[in-house]
Amino acid sequence: MAIEDKQISYRIYLVAVSFLLIACALTFKLFQIQWVEGDYYRKLAKERTVKNFVIPANKGNIYSADGSLLATSIPNYTIRFDAVAPKDEDFNANVKELSDSLSIMLGKPSAYYHSELRKAKADKNRYFLLARGLSYTQYLQMRSFPLFNLGTYKGGMITEQKTVREHPIGKIAERTIGYERVTPSGSSDGKGIEWSFRKYLNGKDGKILKQKIAKGQWKPIRDVNEIDPQDGFDVISTIDVYIQDIAHHALLKQLELYEADHGCVVVMETKTGNVKAIANLGRANDGSYYETVNYAVAESHEPGSTFKLVDLIALLDDNKVDTNQVYDTNGGKIKYFGKIVRDSHDGGYGKISLARGFELSSNTVMVQAVYDNYKDNPKEFVNRIDAMGLNKPIGLPFEGEGKPFIPQPGSKDWSGIALPWMAYGYGVSVTPLQTLALYNAVANNGVMIKPKFVSEIKEWNKVIKKYNTEIINPKICSEQTVKKVKAVLENVVKRGTASKLYSKDFSMAGKTGTAAANYGKDGGSGKYYISSFVGFFPVENPKYSCIVVVHKPNTSKNNYYGADVAGPVFKRIAQKIFTDAPSTNEIQNLNIKVQKVEVAYQEYSDKVQADKKTLPNLRGMAGMDAVAFLENLKIKVKIIGIGKVRKQSILPGELLENIKTITLELS
């Protein structure tokens, strides 16, 4: 009996010691968690219950020079259905009416949606896709549908929102407006105005601290670290929607007619350098055309005969010859270092003056004139080109600007054939915008200016940054040379290679160009043509300069010359601008709109006069009018969105003396 009692005592001691050891271990662990690892666990708990959320900044808009909206951000909605969320009785009572409503909005038969919704319910599908790409109005409408109007948890409607960039006027000038995107690797890239001016457009995101509460919801916690988002600024481009539309469709028509590979057109204001229109169209596999590469900015190629303007300016300004100097075209052929220079006209033009040679685009005349006068000092000719800035990129704000090539005497690229080849636009490479800048300089009395795509950065009516006209070269040649060159360019249209474009209704001046490309590859089988026309109008007081370049016109059409392929685009633009320009009646109509704004503004002013102490109801008022009205009351205004006031952060009736800042949400 004593032995049994002793064994029981040992067992009790063993259990007691075990409990003591466990207690010690727990105490040690609690001590370790509280004092050694306490900071880590407190941080972990906070991260799971308290988190910083990013408040995205509203991206700025891009506007045309005439105030049209070119790019803006709008909400885009994807709607899914949680088939487990609704109770069976709610689902069965509403599924037929819900199917009918979805059919009316989305277009598929009601029976289709009825079947799919019941299948999702049976499969307990918690993420069934109903629709993508809905607008805000469609989202609000769907939220009111039977079943969905019971709320998220009872109705099962799941909403996913993202902001997308839209171009309200369509695909016109799409490549120049550009884009910003995130690549699969997670980095950002883009093109055009959207990318180049992103530091102004994107604004700065804010942040807010939120705490996790019941049912996975997050409640804002106001603290000193909260940062309000700073919305992006608006970018005002130089594009004129009216001229852009003319240029786009004029180019498209010729590309389709000649089944060309691609082409571009740029219209620029002579005095300011403001690009009023730019279209870049490439051919798709199905034969349609769309904005692809920004060819006017990025594509550097041999210009052909449009480069002969450099010859004429150099020869006249260096006092080498005058326009009446006579040259023999030698039957349309002349040989240099074993290479033959040919005129496009078989048999040549006989003996003609330099001016007439330019008007007829005679290769033999222009090459003889340049070679005879610069062969002993080719550097003098090349220096003239470099002084015009044609040997380096213009320095546009866009990435991917094409690099020009001008061979330099003494370099590895120079040879005996270089000088005569340069004289008619071969062995050199420039972008369409560089060629346009040169011809625009002649129209602008010798002042070469940089093409400009953006005029201002604005925050509502406040100008943040203004882009002034930038001069590349204040004087490419003397006034006397400019006068002579203008006359010759006008004669190209009146009686030269572009005589088909002549019109008695409006004056034009310019130069045709037809360059053979890819001529040295595959034994010449891959050769194609680049047709171009560049000039300005009206001649008496040039307002616009324009270049048109068309690559790979279909030679089976029996015509690939610049005057026939590219010239009609130039003429169509000039004709539409000066003969179909909008009447002044439209401007008078604008005055009516202004009067309506003034009436609306006065109505709100009257409300304040009636009760000068309280804030009126601003809903339905145009955003710009509301801003002017509130700022007049010394109230700081924050704006979200565009359009009319949909919501105001401070309710009507609040004392004005208590209001320092108000936020307006616009529809």
C-alpha positions in Angstrom: 0.0 0.0 0.0 2.9 2.4 0.9 4.6 1.5 -2.4 1.4 2.4 -4.3 1.1 5.8 -2.5 4.7 6.5 -3.3 4.2 5.8 -7.0 1.1 8.1 -7.0 3.1 10.9 -5.4 5.8 10.6 -8.1 3.2 10.9 -10.8 1.7 14.0 -9.1 5.2 15.5 -8.9 5.9 14.7 -12.5 2.6 16.3 -13.7 3.3 19.3 -11.5 6.8 19.7 -12.9 5.4 19.4 -16.4 2.8 22.1 -15.8 5.6 24.2 -14.2 7.8 23.8 -17.3 4.9 24.6 -19.6 4.0 27.7 -17.5 7.7 28.8 -17.6 7.8 28.3 -21.4 4.6 30.2 -21.9 5.9 33.0 -19.6 9.1 33.1 -21.6 7.3 33.2 -24.9 4.9 35.9 -23.7 7.9 37.9 -22.5 9.6 37.4 -25.8 6.5 38.4 -27.8 5.9 41.4 -25.6 9.4 42.8 -25.2 11.7 41.1 -27.7 9.4 40.7 -30.7 6.7 43.1 -29.7 7.6 45.8 -32.3 7.4 43.2 -35.1 4.0 41.9 -34.1 2.6 45.3 -33.4 3.8 46.4 -36.9 2.3 43.2 -38.5 -1.1 43.8 -36.7 -1.1 47.4 -37.9 -0.4 46.5 -41.5 -3.3 44.0 -41.5 -5.7 46.5 -39.9 -4.4 49.9 -40.9 -3.1 50.6 -44.4 -2.2 53.6 -46.6 -4.4 53.8 -49.7 -3.4 55.8 -52.8 -5.9 58.5 -53.9 -5.3 58.7 -57.7 -5.0 62.2 -59.1 -7.3 63.2 -61.9 -5.3 63.3 -65.2 -5.4 66.6 -67.1 -7.1 66.9 -70.5 -5.6 67.7 -73.9 -7.4 70.4 -75.9 -7.1 71.7 -79.4 -6.3 75.3 -80.1 -10.0 75.9 -80.8 -11.0 74.4 -77.4 -12.1 71.0 -78.6 -11.4 68.1 -76.3 -8.7 65.8 -77.8 -8.0 63.5 -74.9 -9.7 63.0 -71.5 -10.1 60.4 -68.8 -13.4 58.7 -68.1 -14.5 55.9 -65.8 -14.9 52.5 -67.3 -16.9 49.7 -65.6 -16.8 45.9 -65.6 -19.8 44.3 -64.0 -19.8 40.8 -62.5 -22.4 38.7 -60.5 -21.9 36.9 -57.2 -24.5 34.2 -57.6 -24.1 33.1 -54.0 -24.9 36.5 -52.4 -28.7 36.8 -53.2 -31.1 34.6 -51.3 -33.0 32.0 -53.4 -36.3 33.8 -52.9 -34.8 37.1 -54.0 -33.1 35.6 -57.0 -36.2 33.7 -58.2 -38.4 36.7 -57.8 -36.1 39.1 -59.8 -34.1 37.0 -62.3 -36.7 37.3 -65.1 -37.0 41.1 -64.9 -33.2 41.3 -64.5 -32.7 39.3 -67.7 -35.1 41.6 -69.5 -33.2 44.7 -68.4 -29.8 43.3 -69.3 -31.2 42.3 -72.8 -32.3 45.9 -73.4 -29.0 47.4 -72.4 -26.5 44.8 -73.7 -28.3 43.5 -76.8 -28.5 39.8 -76.3 -31.8 37.9 -75.9 -33.4 37.9 -72.5 -33.5 34.1 -72.6 -29.7 34.0 -72.9 -29.2 36.0 -69.7 -31.9 34.1 -67.9 -30.2 30.8 -68.7 -26.7 32.1 -67.8 -27.8 33.6 -64.5 -29.5 30.4 -63.4 -26.5 28.4 -64.5 -24.2 30.7 -62.4 -26.6 30.3 -59.5 -26.5 26.5 -59.8 -22.7 26.4 -60.1 -22.3 28.8 -57.2 -20.3 31.1 -59.4 -19.2 34.1 -57.4 -17.5 36.0 -60.2 -19.7 35.6 -63.3 -18.9 38.2 -66.0 -21.9 40.2 -67.2 -20.4 43.2 -69.1 -17.2 45.1 -69.8 -16.6 48.7 -70.9 -19.7 50.3 -69.5 -19.9 54.1 -69.1 -20.8 55.8 -65.8 -24.4 56.3 -67.0 -24.7 52.6 -67.9 -23.3 51.6 -64.6 -25.8 53.8 -62.7 -28.6 52.3 -64.8 -27.5 48.7 -64.2 -27.3 49.4 -60.5 -31.0 50.2 -60.5 -32.0 46.9 -62.2 -34.1 44.4 -60.4 -32.1 42.3 -57.8 -29.1 44.6 -58.2 -31.0 47.4 -56.6 -31.0 45.4 -53.3 -27.4 46.3 -52.8 -24.0 44.6 -53.1 -24.5 42.0 -50.4 -28.1 41.1 -51.2 -28.1 41.7 -54.9 -24.7 40.2 -55.8 -23.6 43.0 -58.2 -19.8 43.3 -58.3 -18.4 46.5 -59.8 -14.8 47.0 -61.0 -13.9 50.5 -62.1 -10.9 51.7 -64.0 -10.0 55.0 -65.7 -9.5 54.9 -69.4 -8.2 57.6 -71.8 -10.6 58.5 -74.6 -10.2 60.6 -77.7 -13.6 62.3 -78.2 -12.9 63.3 -81.8 -11.9 59.8 -82.8 -8.6 58.6 -84.3 -7.7 61.9 -86.0 -4.1 62.9 -84.9 -4.1 59.9 -82.6 -0.3 59.3 -83.0 0.6 62.9 -82.2 -1.8 63.0 -79.2 -0.1 59.8 -78.2 -0.6 57.5 -75.2 1.0 56.5 -71.9 0.9 52.8 -70.9 2.5 50.2 -68.5 4.5 47.5 -70.3 4.3 43.8 -69.3 7.6 44.3 -67.4 5.9 46.9 -65.3 7.7 50.0 -66.7 6.0 52.9 -68.3 6.4 54.1 -71.8 4.4 56.1 -74.4 4.3 58.4 -77.4 3.3 61.8 -78.4 1.9 64.6 -76.2 0.5 62.2 -73.6 4.0 60.9 -72.9 6.2 64.0 -73.5 4.0 66.2 -71.2 3.1 63.5 -68.6 4.7 65.5 -65.8 2.0 68.1 -66.3 -0.9 65.9 -67.2 -0.6 63.2 -64.5 -0.6 65.3 -61.4 0.4 63.8 -58.1 -1.4 61.0 -56.3 -2.5 61.5 -52.7 -2.7 59.0 -49.8 -5.1 58.3 -47.0 -4.8 56.0 -44.0 -7.7 53.5 -43.6 -8.6 51.0 -40.9 -10.1 47.6 -41.6 -13.5 47.2 -40.0 -16.3 44.5 -40.3 -17.0 42.6 -43.5 -13.7 43.6 -45.0 -14.5 47.3 -45.3 -12.0 50.0 -44.8 -12.8 53.2 -42.9 -10.7 56.4 -43.4 -8.6 57.6 -40.5 -7.8 61.3 -40.7 -4.3 62.0 -39.6 -1.5 64.5 -40.3 0.1 62.3 -42.9 -2.9 62.4 -45.2 -2.0 63.9 -48.6 -4.6 65.3 -51.0 -4.1 64.4 -54.6 -3.0 67.2 -57.0 -4.9 66.9 -60.2 -3.0 67.2 -63.5 -2.9 70.3 -65.6 -4.5 70.6 -69.0 -2.4 70.8 -72.1 -3.5 73.1 -74.9 -2.2 71.9 -78.2 -1.7 73.9 -81.4 -4.0 71.5 -83.4 -7.0 73.1 -85.2 -9.7 70.5 -85.4 -11.2 72.0 -88.6 -7.8 72.0 -90.5 -6.9 68.6 -89.0 -10.1 67.1 -90.4 -9.4 68.5 -93.9 -5.7 67.3 -93.9 -6.6 63.9 -92.6 -9.2 63.1 -95.2 -7.3 64.7 -98.1 -4.3 62.5 -97.3 -6.5 59.4 -96.8 -8.2 59.9 -100.2 -4.8 60.0 -102.1 -3.4 57.0 -100.1 -6.5 54.9 -101.0 -6.4 56.1 -104.7 -2.7 55.1 -105.1 -2.8 52.1 -102.7 0.3 53.6 -101.0 2.1 52.1 -98.1 2.0 55.1 -95.8 2.1 58.9 -95.8 2.0 62.0 -93.8 0.8 65.6 -94.0 1.7 68.6 -91.7 0.1 72.1 -91.8 2.0 74.8 -89.9 1.4 78.5 -89.3 4.1 80.5 -91.0 4.8 83.1 -88.4 4.4 81.1 -85.2 5.4 77.6 -86.1 2.1 76.3 -84.6 1.3 72.9 -86.1 -2.3 73.2 -87.0 -2.7 69.7 -88.4 -0.6 66.5 -88.6 -1.8 63.2 -90.0 0.2 60.0 -90.2 -1.5 57.1 -91.9 -0.2 53.6 -92.6 -1.8 50.8 -94.5 -3.2 47.7 -92.7 -3.3 44.2 -94.1 -6.9 44.7 -95.0 -6.1 47.8 -97.1 -7.5 50.3 -94.6 -5.4 53.1 -93.2 -4.9 54.2 -89.6 -2.6 56.3 -87.4 0.5 54.2 -86.8 4.0 55.7 -86.7 4.5 59.4 -86.5 6.2 59.5 -89.9 6.4 63.3 -90.0 8.5 63.3 -86.8 10.3 60.0 -86.9 11.0 59.0 -90.6 14.2 60.3 -92.0 14.7 59.6 -95.7 16.2 60.8 -99.0 14.0 63.8 -99.9 14.7 63.9 -103.7 13.9 67.1 -105.6 12.4 69.0 -102.6 16.0 69.3 -101.4 16.9 71.4 -104.5 15.7 74.5 -102.6 19.0 74.2 -100.7 20.8 74.4 -104.0 19.0 77.5 -105.1 19.4 79.3 -101.8 23.1 78.5 -101.7 23.9 79.4 -105.3 22.1 82.8 -105.1 23.1 83.8 -101.6 26.8 82.9 -102.2 26.6 84.9 -105.4 27.7 82.0 -107.5 25.1 82.5 -110.2 21.9 84.2 -110.8 18.5 82.7 -111.8 19.1 83.7 -115.5 22.3 81.6 -115.8 21.8 79.2 -118.7 22.7 75.4 -118.6 22.6 72.7 -121.2 20.6 69.7 -120.1 22.7 67.5 -122.5 19.8 65.4 -123.8 18.7 64.7 -120.2 21.8 62.8 -119.2 25.1 63.8 -117.5 27.8 61.6 -116.1 29.8 62.0 -112.8 32.4 59.5 -111.7 30.8 56.8 -113.8 27.3 57.5 -112.5 24.6 59.0 -114.7 22.3 61.8 -113.6 19.0 61.7 -115.6 16.1 64.1 -116.1 12.6 62.6 -115.7 11.8 64.0 -119.2 13.4 61.9 -122.0 15.7 64.0 -124.1 16.1 66.7 -121.5 14.9 70.3 -121.9 17.7 71.8 -124.2 19.3 75.0 -122.9 17.4 76.6 -120.1 18.0 79.0 -117.2 18.7 78.0 -113.6 15.2 79.3 -112.6 13.5 77.3 -115.3 15.6 74.3 -114.5 14.2 74.5 -110.9 10.7 75.0 -112.1 10.9 71.9 -114.2 12.9 70.0 -111.6 15.7 69.3 -114.0 18.3 67.1 -112.2 21.0 67.9 -114.9 20.6 71.7 -114.4 20.7 71.7 -110.6 23.5 69.1 -110.4 25.7 71.1 -112.9 25.1 74.3 -111.1 26.1 72.9 -107.7 29.0 70.8 -108.9 30.5 73.5 -111.1 30.5 76.1 -108.3 31.4 74.0 -105.3 33.5 71.1 -106.6 36.7 72.9 -105.5 35.3 73.7 -102.1 32.4 71.3 -101.2 32.7 72.3 -97.6 31.3 75.7 -98.5 28.1 74.1 -99.8 27.8 71.7 -96.9 28.4 74.5 -94.4 25.4 76.2 -95.9 23.3 73.1 -95.2 24.6 72.9 -91.6 23.9 76.5 -91.0 20.3 75.9 -91.9 20.2 73.3 -89.1 19.5 70.4 -91.5 22.4 68.3 -90.1 20.8 67.8 -86.7 17.4 67.0 -85.2 15.0 69.9 -84.7 14.7 69.0 -81.0 11.0 68.3 -80.8 9.5 67.3 -77.4 8.7 63.8 -78.7 10.8 60.8 -78.3 11.9 59.0 -81.5 12.6 62.0 -83.6 14.4 60.9 -86.8 18.0 61.7 -87.3 19.1 63.5 -90.4 22.2 62.6 -92.4 24.4 65.1 -94.3 27.8 63.7 -95.4 30.7 65.9 -94.5 33.8 66.4 -96.7 36.8 64.6 -95.4 34.7 62.0 -93.5 34.4 58.3 -94.5 31.0 59.0 -95.9 32.3 61.5 -98.5 33.2 60.5 -102.0 33.5 62.2 -105.4 29.8 61.4 -106.1 28.6 62.9 -102.8 28.3 66.5 -104.0 26.4 65.9 -107.3 24.2 63.3 -105.6 23.3 65.8 -102.8 22.4 68.4 -105.4 19.2 66.5 -106.3 18.3 65.0 -102.9 20.2 61.7 -102.8 22.9 60.6 -100.3 21.2 62.8 -97.7 18.4 62.2 -95.3 16.0 64.5 -93.5 12.6 64.3 -91.9 9.4 65.8 -93.4 9.3 68.3 -90.5 12.9 69.5 -91.3 12.0 70.0 -95.0 8.8 71.9 -93.9 10.8 74.1 -91.6 13.1 75.1 -94.5 10.3 76.0 -96.9 8.5 77.8 -94.0 11.6 79.9 -93.5 11.4 81.1 -97.1 7.7 82.0 -96.5 8.7 83.7 -93.3 11.2 86.0 -94.9 14.2 83.9 -94.0 13.4 83.3 -90.4 13.5 79.5 -89.6 11.3 78.6 -86.6 10.8 75.4 -84.7 7.5 73.5 -85.3 5.4 73.8 -82.1 2.7 71.3 -80.9 1.8 72.7 -77.5 1.0 76.3 -76.8 0.1 76.3 -73.1 -0.2 74.4 -69.9 -3.2 75.5 -67.9 -5.0 74.9 -64.7 -8.5 76.0 -65.6 -8.1 79.7 -66.6 -4.7 80.0 -65.0 -1.7 79.7 -67.4 1.0 77.5 -65.7 3.5 77.6 -68.6 3.4 79.2 -72.1 5.5 78.0 -75.0 6.6 80.9 -77.2 7.8 80.7 -80.8 11.4 79.4 -80.9 13.8 80.6 -83.7 16.2 78.0 -85.1 17.9 80.4 -87.5 17.1 84.1 -87.6 18.2 84.5 -91.2 18.9 81.6 -93.5 19.7 83.9 -96.4 19.4 87.5 -97.5 16.1 89.3 -98.2 17.0 89.6 -101.9 17.5 85.8 -102.1 14.2 85.1 -100.3 12.4 87.3 -102.8 13.9 85.5 -105.8 13.3 82.1 -104.3 9.7 82.9 -103.6 9.1 83.9 -107.2 10.6 80.7 -108.5 8.6 78.6 -106.1 5.4 80.4 -107.2 6.3 79.7 -110.9 6.7 75.9 -110.1 2.9 76.0 -109.5 2.1 78.4 -112.3 4.2 76.9 -115.1 6.4 74.2 -113.7 6.1 70.6 -112.5 3.1 71.5 -110.3 1.1 73.4 -113.0 -1.8 70.9 -112.6 -2.3 72.4 -109.1 -2.6 76.0 -110.2 -5.8 77.9 -109.3 -6.8 81.4 -110.2 -8.8 81.6 -107.0 -5.9 81.4 -104.5 -2.1 81.5 -104.8 0.3 78.7 -103.9 4.1 78.2 -104.1 6.1 75.1 -103.6 8.2 72.2 -105.0 7.4 68.7 -106.1 9.6 65.8 -105.2 9.8 62.2 -106.5 12.6 60.1 -104.9 13.5 56.6 -105.8 14.1 54.5 -102.6 15.7 51.2 -102.0 17.2 51.5 -105.4 20.6 49.9 -104.5 19.2 46.7 -103.0 18.2 43.3 -104.5 19.4 44.4 -107.9 16.9 47.2 -108.0 13.9 44.9 -107.7 12.9 46.4 -104.4 12.9 49.9 -105.6 9.9 52.1 -104.8 9.1 55.8 -104.9 8.5 58.6 -102.4 6.2 61.3 -103.7 6.1 64.7 -102.0 5.0 68.3 -102.3 6.0 71.1 -99.9 5.2 74.8 -100.0 3.1 77.7 -98.6 0.0 79.7 -99.3 -1.1 82.4 -100.0 2.0 83.6 -101.8 1.4 87.4 -101.2 1.2 87.0 -97.4 2.0 83.4 -96.5 -0.2 82.2 -93.6 0.4 78.4 -93.8 3.2 76.1 -94.9 2.4 72.5 -95.7 4.3 69.2 -96.6 2.8 66.0 -98.0 4.8 62.8 -98.3 3.5 59.6 -99.7 5.6 56.4 -99.6 5.2 53.5 -102.1 2.4 54.6 -104.4 1.3 51.7 -106.6 3.3 52.2 -109.8 0.7 50.1 -111.7 -1.4 53.3 -111.5 1.1 54.7 -114.1 1.9 57.7 -112.0 4.0 58.2 -109.0 5.2 61.8 -109.3 4.9 64.2 -106.5 2.6 66.6 -108.4 0.1 63.9 -109.0 0.3 61.8 -105.8 1.1 64.4 -103.1 0.2 67.7 -104.8 -3.6 67.2 -104.7 -3.5 66.9 -100.9 -1.7 70.2 -100.6 -4.2 71.9 -103.0 -7.2 70.4 -101.2 -6.1 71.8 -97.9 -5.4 75.3 -99.3 -8.7 75.3 -101.2 -10.8 74.2 -98.2 -9.1 76.7 -95.8 -9.6 79.7 -98.1 -12.8 78.8 -99.9 -14.8 76.7 -97.4 -13.8 78.5 -94.2 -16.5 78.8 -91.5 -18.6 82.0 -91.9 -18.6 84.7 -89.3 -22.1 83.8 -88.5 -20.8 81.0 -86.3 -18.8 83.5 -84.3 -21.9 85.6 -83.8 -23.6 82.5 -82.4 -20.9 82.2 -79.9 -22.0 85.6 -78.5 -25.4 84.1 -77.8 -23.7 81.4 -75.6 -21.8 84.0 -73.8 -25.0 85.9 -73.1 -26.5 82.7 -71.7 -23.5 82.2 -69.4 -23.8 85.8 -68.2 -27.5 85.3 -67.5 -26.8 82.1 -65.5 -24.0 83.8 -63.6 -26.3 86.7 -62.9 -29.0 84.3 -61.6 -26.6 82.9 -59.1 -25.4 86.3 -58.1 -29.0 87.3 -57.5 -29.3 84.3 -55.1 -26.4 85.6 -53.1 -27.7 89.1 -53.1 -31.0 87.7 -51.7 -29.2 86.0 -48.9 -25.6 87.2 -48.7 -24.8 85.0 -45.7 -25.4 81.4 -47.0 -24.1 79.2 -49.8 -26.6 78.6 -52.7 -27.3 75.3 -54.4 -24.8 75.0 -57.3 -26.0 71.7 -58.8 -26.6 72.0 -62.6 -24.3 75.0 -63.0 -21.5 74.9 -65.5 -18.2 74.1 -63.8 -16.4 77.2 -65.2 -19.2 79.5 -64.1 -19.3 78.0 -60.6 -15.6 78.5 -60.2 -15.8 82.2 -61.2 -18.8 82.6 -58.9 -17.2 81.1 -55.9 -13.8 82.7 -56.4 -15.7 86.0 -56.5 -16.8 85.2 -52.9 -13.2 84.6 -51.9 -13.8 80.8 -51.6 -11.0 78.4 -52.8 -12.4 75.8 -55.2 -11.2 72.2 -55.9 -12.7 70.6 -59.1 -13.1 66.9 -59.9 -14.1 66.0 -63.5 -15.5 68.2 -66.2 -19.0 69.5 -67.2 -21.7 70.7 -64.9 -21.8 70.6 -61.1 -23.1 67.2 -59.9 -22.2 67.4 -56.2 -20.8 70.0 -53.8 -18.9 69.1 -50.7 -20.6 71.7 -48.6 -24.4 71.7 -48.5 -26.5 74.7 -49.5 -27.4 77.0 -46.6 -24.0 76.9 -44.9 -22.7 80.3 -43.7 -20.3 81.8 -46.2 -18.1 83.1 -43.5 -17.3 79.5 -42.4 -16.3 78.3 -45.9 -12.7 78.5 -46.9 -12.5 75.7 -49.4 -15.2 73.8 -51.4 -14.9 70.7 -53.7 -17.2 70.4 -56.7 -17.7 67.1 -58.5 -18.6 67.7 -62.1 -20.5 65.3 -64.4 
